[in-house]
Structure formats: C-alpha cells, structure tokens
Amino acid sequence: MFLNIDQVGKTFKDQEQGSFEVFSNIKLSIEENQFVSILGPSGCGKSTLLSMIAGLEDISEGAIILEGSEIKRPGPDRGMVFQEPSLFPWLNVKENVMYPIKKLLSKKKQRSA
C-alpha cells in the first residue's frame, strides 16, 4: 500500500462558534503509480484532506500512512501545489524553487553545529 487514509476526520475548533466537523471516516487506499482525483463541491474538505496528506494540517481522528510511516508533519518526500499564488514575487523561478531547499540545508547545518 503506497498511501492509506484510515478513518480520517477533521474538526476545526473555534472558541466563539464551537466545533465544526469538516469530514469524518474518510477511508481510501492508493497504490503506487495509481492516479486519483478528489472531486466535490466548494467547501467539502478537498484541500483540507490534501493539506493533511502533505502534513501541513493536523489530523483530528484516524491516520494517514505513506509507505508504512504515519504522516505527522511535512516531509521532503511530499509536495503540494497551492491553489493561491505562494511564490515570492521578488524572487525569480529558480530562486523560488530553491528557497525551501536552502532552508532545509540551513536547518541541517544548524543542527550539526
């Protein structure tokens, strides 16, 4: 199993409005090299689920397993293209692509120092 989404749910908590359940009990298995599309109306949680797979959003319930390891945070083995522009306009294309790599290398250098 390449990616296994097992009984995943997401609930946002707000002090003023209480809890808002986006989705629950999502179950999906994707094999390596399989092409999958996620369809649904605006606001149904498609982007939230993708953010959870990328490790950018916490999982409220269940687990997402990628190649045998549970996703708990972002990692260099995953990437995500955002719907909104997320580039630094003052950098060129190459500099935008290299930005996260330089940050990662900088953190590794700080840890070893």
Secondary structure, 3 states (H helix, E strand, C coil): CCEEEEEEEEEEEECCCEEEEEEEEEEEEECCCCCCCCCCCCCCCHHHHHHHHHCCCCCCEEEEEECCEECCCCCCCCCCCCCCCCCCCCCCHHHHHHHHHHHHHHHHHHHHC
